[in-house]
């Protein structure tokens, strides 16, 4: 038996297991930080709600009606929509809301979401800058609950909870919802001990003073929270601030979205790698496990499979190879059938494999030096 292959196998399996299960259990054993304020300031802070939109004529009206119906004082809320070179009726529809206080900014030529948010931030007057996707529908109390933690002076960034509606019969959509529930559980634990590592870009907010302009290739809901932590402020999760979006039904769309997000996250991690220094304390461990190791899981899966094949002559590893084979067979069935009739058998292996395959493809593109600035907006069914 090759001891090198055996070590490679067990280290890979152990790191994957710790990344998904050992890490949150470790955080549960740590002492809790001071609880966040249960309610916000009175009067509530002035908020600038920014929405970047590209060819969103199908849903921008519903989104704006949703934001105008929020339970928040109208005189303390401004809504700014940046149309990023839209070629459909997006601008016309947004302009029809001008009499109700919605501001339209046209970004021409198209430069991507990040530059659109930078442009909107220049016009924003609120002490808190909130972000919504063009297809995100917020609970009526969501904004109040999103800004409430800012009553604690050490809080610099807050994210809410994203849920998916109408997943239909797609395994991809159903599994994505389950994946987000797991992520939200981890964020809840991270908030108890300090700061969270990942946020939901469709419902989050930052102190305006902490918003520094970003480059066009930056991933806003990754680089901004890291910068906030860098300035010694907390990034926290407010689960009561609810947002709903349609899930991606097509596996192809989900995979492309995951590749895009992962690629931009790799560049952000490379730029903010100083936050991984041991002197950063607990947050360095969180960033290492929740992001660096999480994105490396696809590679670790390949290492485990290759080592297992090398050791196939050993009875123990022959049995483990059968287990791996069944796992990937279930993932393949999930992709082949594409609906939820057998989701209890295939949903988890399918989506787990999809997410980590996308991260591995993105890693390859990152190593090649590729960057991505603009893309088609995320669509539901």
N, C-alpha and C positions, 0 to 999 in steps of 0.2 A: 504493500500500500504506500502511496506517495503522501508523506506527511505534509509537504508543502500544499498539495491539493486539498488535503483534509483541513488544514488551517485556513486556507482561502475559503473553503465552503462554510465552515462554522463561524468565521469572522463575518462573512457577508450576511449569513442568516441572522447572526446575533445583532449586527448593526441595524438591519431592517426591523427586527422585532423591537429593539430599543427605541428606534425612531418613532414608531407608531404607538407603542404600548408602554415601554419603560419610561420614556420622557414625561408623559403626563402624570404617571404614577410618582415619579421623582418630585415633580412640582407639588403634588398633593401633600407630600411629607414636609414641605417647607412652611415656615410661619407666614401668616397672612399679613399683608400691608394694611394700613388704615383704610377702612371701608370708604367707598365713594359716597358723596352726598346723595341722599335719597331723592331730593328735589333740587331744582336749579335756583337761579337768582330771581328776585322780583324787584323791578321789572326784568324780564328775560333779556339777554344780550341782543344787540342788533346783529342780524344774520344776513349775509349775502349768499344766496343759493345759486350755484353755478351749474349749468348744463351744457355740455358739448354735444353738438348734433351734426350728423352727416347723413343726408338723405333719409330723414326720419318722418316723412309725411304720414306714414301709416299710424304712428303712435304718439307724435309730439303733442297733439291737442289733448289727448287723454292724460298725458304726463303733466301738462301745465294745469289742466283742470284739477288734477290730483293735488298739485302743490299749492294752488290757490285756495283749496279747501282745508288746508292744514290748520289745526287748532293752534294758531300763533298770531300775535298781534300784527295786523297788516302794516302798521306804521314802523314795525321793527324788523320787517322782512323785505328784502329786495330779491327779485328773480332775474337772473341774467342768462340768456341763451346765446351761445356762440355757434353760428352756423359755419361749419368748416368747409367752405366751398361747395355747399349743397347745390345739386342741379335739379332737384324736384321742387315740390311746393312747400318745403320746410319753412323758408323765409316768410312766405305769404301767410302761412298759418300762424307763425309766431307773431307777426305784425298785427294780426287780428286780436291779439291779447294786449296790445300796447295800452289801450284805455284802462286796463285792469292792473297796470303797473309792471308788466313784463317788458324787459329791455332786450332788444336784438342787437347783436354785434355780428358783422359779417367778416369772416377771415378768408381772405383771397390773396394768393392762391391757397389751395388746401395744404395745410402743414401738419395735420394730426391733432389728436385730442390734447396732448400735453401743451402744445403751443396755444391751443384754444383756451385752455384753463389759465395759462399765463396772461393772455390778453384780457380775459374776464377779470382776473385778479386786479389788474391795473384800474379797472372801473369800479371794483367792489368797495363799498364804504363800511360794511359791517365789521365789527370786531371779531366775529366768527365767520369763517368761510366754509360753507357746506357744499358737498358735491353729490349730484344725482346723475345716474345714467339717463339717457333719453327714453329708455323703456322701463325705468324703475317706478313702481307705484308704492307710495309710502302710506303706512297707517296714519290716521288723522292725528294721533298724538306723537308721531315719530319724531318730529323736529324738537318738541319740548324735551323728550326723553334723550335725544341725541346731544343736546347742548347742556343738559343738567350736570354732567360730570365736570364741566368747566368751572363750576362753582368752587372746585378744589384748585388752588393756584398752581399745583404741580402738574396738572393735566394739560397737555398741549394738543392732543389729537384723540378723537373718539370715533369709533366705528360702530355701526348698528348691525342688526341681524338680517341676512338675506335669505329669503325663502323662495322656492320655485312653485309656480302655479301651473295647473293643467299639464302635467307631465305626459298624459296620454298613455300609449302602450309602448313607449320607447324604453328599452333597457338603459340607454345612455342617460335619458332625462331622469328616470327614477333613481338610478345610481348616483347621479350628480347631486340630487337632493339629499341622499343618505350621506354622501361625502361631506356636504356642507354642514350637516348636523354634527358630524364628528369634529369638523374644524371649529364650529362654534363652541363645542364642549371644551376643546383645548384652549380656545381664547378666553373662556370663562375662568379656567384654572390659571392661565397666565396673568390675567388681570388681578387675581387675588394676591399674587406675589410681586407684581411690579408692572411691567409693560408687555403688551402682546407683540407678536412678530409680524403677522399677516392681517390685513384689513379687507373689508368688503367695499370695493370701489364705488358701488352703487348707492351707498348711504354712509357717508363719513364726513367729518368736519375737523378743521384745524384753526388754531388761533391765527388771525391774519398776520400778526407780527412775526410768526414763525414760518410763514410761507415765503420761501425764497424761489425766484424764477428757476425753472428747470430747462434742460436741453430737450430738443424735440424727440430724442430717442429714449428719454427717461420714462419709466413706468410710474405714473403719479402716485398710485396707491401702494407703491413699494418704497420709492425713494423718499417721499415726503415723511412717512412715519419714521424712517431711519434717521432722517435729519432732525426730527423732533427729539428723538432719543439722544442723538449726538449733542443736543443743546441742554441735556439733563432734565427734560420734561417727560412725563409718562404718556404712553399710548394705551388706551383702554377700550374695552368692549362694553357696549350698552345693549344687552340683549332685548330690552323692552322697546328699543327703537327698531321697528319692523319695516322691511321693504320687500316687495314681491316682484319677481320677474318671471317671464316665460323661460323655461329651460330649453336648451338646444336639443332638438329631437334627433337630428341626424348625427351619427357617430363621426362622420367626416368633419362636420362643423365643430364639434366638441374637440376633436383631435387638433385641428388647426388653431383653435383658440388657445388650447393648452400649450402648443408649441410656441405661439407668439408670446404669451405671458411668460413662459419659462425663459425664452431667449432674452427678453428685456430684464427679467429678474437676475439672470447671470451677470449681465453688464452692471446692474445696480450693486450686486454683491461684490463684484470686482472693484467698483469705485468706492464702496463703503467698507472695505475689508478691515479697516482699522478698528471697526466695532467688534471684530472677533478677537482682539487682543485680550489676554488674561486680565489686564487691568480694568476691563469693562465689567468684570464680575459676572453676575448671573445672566445678564443680557447676552454676553458673549456666548455662553453655553446655549441659551435659547436660540440665538441666531444660527449657531453651528448645527444644532439638531433639527430645528423646525424648518430651516431653509437649506443649508448646505447639504446635510445628510439626506434630507427629504428629496432634494433634486437628484441625489446620487443613487437613489434606490434602484432605478432602472439598470444602471451599470452593475450594481451589486447583485441584482437578479441574474444578469448574464454571467457574472463570475460564478455564482452559486451553481448555475446550470452547467457551465463548462467543467467546473471541478467535480460535480456529481457524475458527469459523463466519464471523466477520467478515472473515477473510482468505482465504476459500475461492476467490476469484478468482485467487489466486497459485498456480501449479502446485505449489510445494513444500508449501504449507499444504493444498492439496487432497489431496495424498498423505497428509499427516499426519492429516487428518480421516478418511480411509479407515481408517488404523491405529486411531484412536480408536473409530471405528464398529465395527470388528471386535472390539475389546476389550469394548465394552459389549454387543455381540451375544453374545459368549461368556458374559459375566456373566448375561445374560438366559436363555440356554440352561441354565446351571447352576441357576438358580432354577426354570425350567420342568420340567426332568427330575428334579432333586432327588436323584439317586443317583450312584454313583461309576463307572458304566460308561464315561463319557466324561471322567473326572476330569482326565486329562492335558491336555485341551483347555479345560475350563471351570472347574476348581477354583480356580486362583489368581485369575482376573479376577472370578469370582463372589464369593469371600470378601473380596477386597480392596475391592470395591465395597460389599458389605454393611457391613463394619466402618466405612468412611468415610462412608457414608450415615447410619449410626446416629450417628456423632460429629457430623455436620452437623445432624441433627434435634435432638440434645441441645443443641447450641450455640443453636439457635433457642429452645428451651425455657429455656435459661440466660438469654438476653437478655430473655426475658419475665419473669424472676424466679421461675421454678418451682423447687421443691425436692421431693425424694422421700426419705421416711424408711423406710417399710415396703414390702415386696413379697413375692410368693410365692417360696418357695425355688427355687433352680436345680435343675432335674430333668434326668435323662438320658433314655435311650430308654424 
